[in-house]
Amino acid sequence: MKKLLGFFFLMFTVTCLKAQNCNCGDNFAFLTQRISKNYVGYTDKVTPSNSKQFAKFTDSLQQIANRSNAYQCLSLCREWLDFFKDKHISFGIDFSKFPPDALRIFFSNDEKTSWTESKFKSYLIKNKETLDSIEGIWNYGIYEVGIVEDIKPKQFVAFIVKADSVRWMPQQIKFRLKKNGNKYEPIYYSGADHSEQYPKLSIQRDVLDFGIYGRWTRGPKIKQQSVQVTIKENPPSFTLLDHQTSLVKLPSFKSKYRTQIDSLIIRHKAQLDHCEHLMIDIRDNSGGSTKSFEKLLPYLYTNPIKVDGGVVWATEDNIKDCYDIEYPDISLQSKLNMKKDVKKLREHLGEHYQLYDEEIIKFSRILKYPSRISILINDGTASSAELFLLRAEQSKKVTLYGQNTSGAVDYGEIVSINLPCKFYSLNYPASKSLHSIKRPLDNIGIAPNVSIPESETDWIEFIIKYKSK
């Protein structure tokens, strides 16, 4: 656990706190009340068998929160939320509410190393014959880190060499690694808001691939004019690999990509209609909207597809902050449907109301092509991407390749709010899929039919060779 240093408010920018209640005790109390009254999975996680222990845990953190500052409050709130082990729950910083100077001060007490850029570069030159293979300078976007062996043998620290000097400053620790044999594993990885994450690490030549958390390339970064970081998502794509095999890459099912995905499928209809083997790559697809994959379903279909229903905890807070708001990326029909949903939910306030009935999807015919469909999955495949798999796995054409998915599919439909201290943001789910009663998947994930070993660097080639065996 990274150190939490005590004194924070000495020079904290007054404009951040003006007209806000940033008392940690008050914000922690608000958080616990909001979750207990509105999180749809609360009664699944807090049961008669653990409720007394959980109450003691909550009370103990509340006492600490009452004497903690805003920086320490981040860790306390996350520690309490970690109890629920729900990947749809998150607590962090709303960067839009923070002036740069205040944000820089807020993270100024984060853990640092004694390494400086000049000292590190001298170390690399002096020890170039004996360096571990991972030691050196690595870059991602405008960020540049130095990786060096830590005090503990076989452990390595990655510290900021260059960054935006707002969210991240030189010498702050970005991630730590440990080495087992010839394999490197993350101890933790600090996200954009300095929260500790635990992704898998894949090393391919001179690339450290942390999945959705970024791909670090060996060497100094390319000079940037702007200090702002914009991580662009890759768009959906179609590639004809050979006369029998096509590859569709779908990095995201977010609503803003629905039109692109639909257009991609329509544009390549001729190839799909004669494609014997279709690969669908949804590795690191963290989900979005189930509408985004609808046009793919006819190509997968071999028999009626069962879709489980779902319930919503119909509280006034959930309705106001999730269902009765304007979403810019949805269609007019979807907006009309949401208005109907709001009416139903208000008629069932206080209930775990079954807003979504079980559905059976049927198509008029089974398409001859593609005759074989391979779907690539990993632990970054989550949420609505897992809902896609729950439909796809019912097809006799489909084989899942890769590694277990994230396990973030039992709960969904995210409520996003700010706390009384406006730069704190909270996300939690309001709905629960009924599949979770008979087949809980949270923190388990959907297993592949064919596992691909972590040592395999080219999954596409692996599948091509596998299907030809």
ABEGO torsion letter per residue (X at the ends): XBBBBABAAAABBAAAABGBBABAAAAAAAAAAAAAAABAAAAAABBAAAAAAAAAAAAAAAAAAAABBAAAAAAAAAAAAAAAGBAABBBBBBAAABBAAAAAAAAAABBBBABBAAAAAAAAAAAAAABBAABEBBBBEABBBBBBBBABBGBBBBBBABBAGAABBBGBBABBBBBBEABBBBABBBBAAGBBBBBBBBBBEABBBAEAAEBBBBEBBBBBABABBBBBBBBBBBBBABAABBBBBBABABAAAAAAAAAAAAAAAAAAAABABBBBBABGBAEEBAAAAAAAAAAABABBBBBBBBBBBBBAAAAAAAAABBBAABBAAAAAAAAAAAAAAAAABGBBBBABBBBBBBBABBBAOBABBBBBBBAABBEAAAAAAAAAAABAABBBBEBBBAGBAABBGBBBBBBABAABBBBBBABBBAAAAABBABGAEBBBABBBBAABABAAAAAAAAAAX
